[in-house]
Amino acid sequence: MAERPRRRAAPSAAQTRLKELEARLAQLEDHLKALRAETAGSVGAARVKLRRVERRAAGHISRAQRTLKQSLDSISRTLATSRESVGDRASRLTRAVRAGVRAGSLAYRRSRG
């Protein structure tokens, strides 16, 4: 029998937003590359002005990269904390179920004996 393909969960709003930010950042980096190429071919006042624009754009891009990295780091820390919390709760629940099963079988044996 053929297996059905598993359906993926829909991406969260945060994942979608991060993908959009990464795409926009890639676009900005491409524009900066084109600006640098144009600056290299310019002379005089145009070159000075293009250099200023280039530096300003590079600053914006580096800030956006830092912010994106900080956001990803924050999300990673949150996921790790959440994973640990879920693991702890699952462990407690497993111990509680085992204790309940033992208590139930002990009570059953006492009532039969």
C-alpha positions in Angstrom: 0.0 0.0 0.0 1.4 3.4 -1.0 2.0 5.8 1.9 0.3 9.1 1.8 2.7 12.1 1.8 2.8 13.8 5.1 1.4 17.3 5.3 3.6 20.0 6.6 2.4 22.4 9.1 1.7 25.8 7.7 4.6 28.2 8.4 4.0 30.5 11.4 3.7 34.2 10.9 7.2 34.7 12.4 8.7 32.3 9.9 7.0 34.0 7.0 8.2 37.4 8.3 11.7 36.2 8.7 11.8 34.8 5.2 10.5 38.1 3.9 13.2 40.0 5.8 15.9 37.6 4.5 14.7 38.1 0.9 14.6 41.9 1.3 18.1 41.9 2.8 19.4 39.9 -0.1 17.8 42.5 -2.5 19.5 45.3 -0.6 22.9 43.5 -0.7 22.5 43.2 -4.5 21.7 46.9 -4.8 24.8 47.7 -2.8 26.9 45.6 -5.1 25.5 47.4 -8.1 26.1 50.8 -6.3 29.7 49.8 -5.6 30.2 48.9 -9.3 28.8 52.3 -10.3 31.0 54.1 -7.8 34.1 52.4 -9.1 33.3 53.7 -12.6 32.6 57.3 -11.5 35.0 60.3 -11.2 35.0 63.6 -9.3 32.0 64.8 -7.3 29.7 62.0 -8.6 32.2 59.5 -7.1 32.3 61.2 -3.8 28.5 61.4 -3.6 28.1 57.8 -4.6 30.6 56.7 -2.0 28.6 58.5 0.7 25.4 56.8 -0.5 27.3 53.5 -0.6 28.5 53.9 3.0 25.1 54.8 4.3 23.5 51.8 2.5 26.2 49.5 3.9 25.5 50.8 7.4 21.8 50.1 7.0 22.5 46.7 5.7 24.8 45.8 8.5 22.3 47.0 11.1 19.6 44.9 9.4 21.9 41.9 9.4 22.7 42.3 13.1 19.0 42.7 14.0 18.0 39.6 12.0 20.8 37.6 13.7 19.6 38.8 17.1 16.1 37.8 16.2 17.1 34.4 15.1 19.3 33.9 18.2 16.3 35.0 20.4 14.0 32.5 18.6 16.6 29.8 19.0 16.9 30.4 22.8 13.1 30.5 23.1 12.8 27.2 21.3 15.5 25.5 23.4 13.8 26.7 26.6 10.4 25.5 25.4 11.8 22.1 24.3 13.4 21.7 27.8 10.1 22.6 29.5 8.1 20.2 27.4 10.7 17.5 28.1 10.4 18.1 31.9 6.6 18.0 31.8 6.6 14.8 29.7 9.0 13.2 32.2 6.8 14.2 35.2 3.7 12.9 33.4 5.4 9.6 32.6 6.4 9.1 36.2 2.9 10.0 37.4 1.3 7.5 35.0 3.7 4.7 36.1 3.0 5.5 39.8 -0.7 5.4 39.1 -0.4 2.0 37.3 1.6 0.6 40.2 -0.9 1.9 42.8 -3.8 0.5 40.8 -2.3 -2.9 40.4 -1.4 -3.0 44.1 -4.9 -2.0 45.0 -6.3 -4.7 42.7 -4.1 -7.4 44.3 -5.1 -6.3 47.8 -8.8 -6.5 46.9 -8.3 -10.0 45.4 -6.2 -11.3 48.3 
